[in-house]
Amino acid sequence: MRRWTAVAWGAAGILAVAVAWELYKFLGPADGFVVGAIAGETGSGVMLLPRAHDRAMPHLWDMVARLFESTSGGDTPPLIVSVASAALLTLGIAAVGWAIGVAVGMLLGLAMQRWRLVEWGLLPWIVVSQTVPLIAFAPVVNVIGNQIDRGGFPWPQWVSVAVIASYLAFFPVAIGALKGLGSPDRIHLDLMRSYAAGYRSTLLRLRLPAAVPYLLPALRLAAANAVVGAVVAEVSIGMRGGIGRMLIQLAGQGSSDPAAPWGPTFGSIALGLVAAGSVALVGLALRNYRRGEATA
């Protein structure tokens, strides 16, 4: 019953967004609401409410219908097929970035939990790393990758995208691992010491099981972050074939085909949901250790 209730609330949220979209389109000003506009000067002033005409806000049924029309005319496949193909490529790259991010995050979490000096030295830099704009960081990684490729070591462009995706994915895993590995009660740690258990035995039999309620939400967040990083990286470095590049291409046609850019937008949303939902499968195998996950 609890699962069905969660599904019902999720469906109600989607329905509420759809109703709000159509309601604003019906009631909102066609040219938006601008404050401080100067007569005769186009683009002056501050827009407080978005435009509601068909080129800026197509109807939801027009967006859905556009998914089943040709991508760019002629014999090109339907838009939904192109979106699915691009999303699968981005999903594969994001999965690689997620795996790299999980490995790096777990290693950092283990090191910070094991040695307090490492935590003091690394944790501020880990937090600061997430303040670097990804759109500025991505070209740097791409340039480094090109230099490695010219040096004789193969470095495809998708590897740069995966590295950028891992840059966003490692942070929640590192923080979740640090919090989870340090969560066992003192009495349990003392019990392990009374059994003469070393660090490895304590880690495998106590700390890692206790960290599961903290790690699973971190892994789901890391999966969503990896998708965001992959999409932004594709846009920043101009990698073709992925859904990020498709977003840019169709956005350029938005004035003549306003419903088209929403196809890859919906694909990106579905991609993030699939990535986060896939990690939930890991939780099925660890359901005996998930006590307290909601609180964590």
N, C-alpha and C positions, 0 to 999 in steps of 0.2 A: 504493500500500500504506500509506503514511503517513497519508493521508486516512481510509482505512477503519479504521485503527488508532485514530485520534482519535475517529471516530464510535462505535467499539465501546467505548472507554473512557467516552465520554459516556453511552451507553446503560447501561453497567454502573453508573455513578454514580447514575443515576435509579433503576435497579432496587434498588441498595443502600439508597437513601432509603426506597423503598416497603417493602422487607423490614423495615427498622428500625422504620418506623411500625407495621406490623402486629404485629411481634414485641413492641414495647413495649405495644401495646394488649392483647395476650394475656397478658403477664407482669406488666405494671405495675399498681399499686394503683388501684382504681376511683376513690377519692376523693383520690388523690395522697398525697404524704408531707409532712407538716407538722411542723416543729420549733418548740417553744416555745409550743404552743397552750395556752390557758387554758380550763379546763373551764367550759362554760356560755356562753362568749363566741364567737359566730360570727365567723369571719374573723380571729381572733387567730393569732399565730404566723407563721412564714416557711415558704412552700411550696418545698420543694427539688425535688420531682418533680411533673410535671403530672398532672392527672386523666386517667384512661383509660376513663371510661364513654362511652357512645354519644353523649351530648349534647356532650361536650367533644372527643372524638376519633372521629368516624364512620369506618366502614370505607372504604377506597379505592374499592371497587366501589359503595358507596352514593353517594360523591361523583360518580363517573362517571355512574351512573344518573340522578342528580338533574339533570345537564346536559341531559338529553333530556326532562325533564318540564316542565310549564307553569311560567313564571316566578313568578307569584303567583296561580295558580288561574284558573278561568274560561276565557275565550278568549284569554288572553295567550299570546304565542309561547313556544316552549321556551327554557329558560334559556340554552342555548348560543347561540341566535340573539340574545338580548338582550345577552349578554356580547360577542359579536362586533361588534354595532352600537356598543356603548359603547366598545369597544377601538379601533375604527376612528376614532371621533371623537377620542379621547385621542391616538391615533397621529398624526393630522393636526396637532393642536395641538403635540405634542411635536416634530414635524418642523419646524414654524415656529420653535419655541424653539431647536432644534438649529442651524438655519441662522443665527439671530441670534447664538447663542453662538459658532459657528465664526467668523463675521465679526468679532465683538468680540475673540475670543481671538487670531485671526491678526493683527489690527491691534496689539494689545498686545504680542504676541510680536515682531512686526517692529520696533516702537518700542523695546522693551527690548534687542533685539539690536543695533540701529543706534546707540543712544546709551546708554552705560554709566550715565550719570547718571539716565536714565529708569528703568533697571533697579533701581538703588539706591532710587529713590523709590517705584516702583510695586510691585515684587515683594512686599515685606512686606505691603502692603495687599491684594494679590490673595490671598495666603495667609490673611490674617486674615478676608477676606470669606467664606471657606468655613466659618468657625466660627460664623457667625450662624445660629441655629435657623431653618430654613425655615418652620416652622409659625408663627413670630412675624413673619417677613418678608413672608409672603404677604398677610395682611390689610392691611399698609401699602401694598403695591402696588395692592391692590384699591381702597382708599380714594382713592389718587392717581388711579387710572383713572376712578373715579366722578366725581371733581372735574373731570377733563378732559372727560368726557362731558357734564357739566352746563354746561361752558363753551362748548359748541357744536361741539366736535370729536368725531366719533363714536369711541367707545372700547368695543367689545363686551367682555363679560366674558371671553371666550376669549383676548383679547389679553393681559389680565393674567396668565392661566395660562401663555401662551407666554413672557412676559417672565420669570416666575418659573422656568420650565423653562430658559431661557437662562442664568439666574443660576448654575445648577449645571453647565451645559454648557460655559461659556466657560473654566473653570479648567483642565481637562486640556489643552485646545487651546492656551491661552497658554503653559503650561509646556512642552508638547511642541514648540511652535514655537520657543520660546526655546532649548531644548536642541538641536533639529534644525538650526536656522539657524546655530548656532555650532559645528556638528560638523565642517565641512570641515577637512582638515589644513592646516597653515600653508604647506606646499609648494604646495598647489593654489591657495591665495589669492595667493601670490607669483607663481605662473604667470599668473593673471588680471591682476595688476598689470603684469607684464612685457609683456602684450598691450595695455596702456593701457585695460583694461576699466573702466568706471565702476561705481558701486554697483548701478545697475539691471541691467546685463548680468551682473554677478557674482551678483546675487540670483536672476535667472531661470535662468542656465545652471549655477550651482554650488550656491548655498545651498539653494534650494527642492528640487532633485533629491536633495541629500544629506539633507534633512529628512524625506523620505517615510517612511523606516523608523520615525521618531519620531512623525510626524503620524498615520499610520494607526491605531496603537493608541490614540492620544489621541482620534481621531474616534470610534472604537468606544466608548470609555469615555464620551465626551460624549453619544453617542446613548442609552446606558443611563441616564446621569444625567438627561437631558432627560425620559425617561419617568418616572423617579422624581419629578422636580420637578413634572411635569404632574399626576400622580396625587395627590401631597401638596397641590398648589395647589387642585385640585378639591375635596378634602376641606376645606381650610382656609377657602375663600371660598364654598363651597356651590354651585358651578356644577353644574347639572343636565345629564344626558345622557352624561357621561363615566363611565369605569369607577371612578374614585375615589369619586364620589357613590354609585354602585351598591354598592361595598364597604360603605359606611356603612349604606345602607338595608337590605341583606341581613344585615349583622352584627346589626342590631337585632332580627331575626327568628331569631337563632341558637338561642334556647332552644326554640322550637317547630319549627324546621326547621334542624337543625345542619349539614346537608350543603350548604345553599344558599350560605352565604358563601364556600365554597371555589370556586364557579364563577368569580366575578370575581377571586379570588386566582390561580387558574390562568390566567385571561385576562391579568392583569398580568404574570405570569411570561413567558407567550408573547409579550406585547407588547414586553418588554425584549429578548427573544431576537431577535424580528423586527427591531427597531430596530438592534441591534448587527450582526445579519447583513446587513442592507441596506447598511450602510457597507462591508462586505466586498466588495461589488460594485465599489466605487471602486478597491479594491486590484487587481482584475483588469485595469483599464486602466493601472495603474501597476506591474505586476509586474516590469518591467525595473529599477525603482528600489528594490525591496523587500529588497535584499541587506542582511543584518544585522538584519532586523526583530525576529527572535526574541531576539537579544542585547539590542537596545534596549528 
